[in-house]
């Protein structure tokens, strides 16, 4: 059973969507970096979340760049099963980048990175670009944090690859 390839306009739609995220993320980072916010947006004191929005867009920039790279490399064999991946990638990377910065600022994740804005933006971008690797590290971190050991990716938290507790 082979999925039907995406028709021409489907591929163009995915490309356009990723380009909007890519250019839009650059634009929003520039807007947020050049404007001071002193008001509430939808009841939220935006001053508190201003930097996190920049980090989110840096992550979305990395995620959309990676998506564009994969789109280019796999254009001919692109099938409809990948539509969800392409649609969700920038959004997931936006959120993951913010979480990454918070984890590093809290001291839970340790990395020798300068605390400057460019360093944090770079880290957010790399989180978006390397989203799959980030999720692997996050899984390892939660396993270590809550179990005291690494489960090597089986995902059930007990380290033996089954649903029964370890003996």
Buried (B, 14 or more C-beta within 10 A) or exposed (E): EEEEEBEEEBBEBBBEBBBEBBEBBBEBBEEBEEEEBEEEEEEEEBEEBBBBBBBBBBBBBBBBBBBBEBBEEEEEEBEEEBBEEBBEBBBBBBBBBBBBBEBBEEEEBEEEEEEEEEEBBBBBBBBBBBBEEBEEBBBBBEBEEEEEEEBEEEEEEBBEEEEEEEE
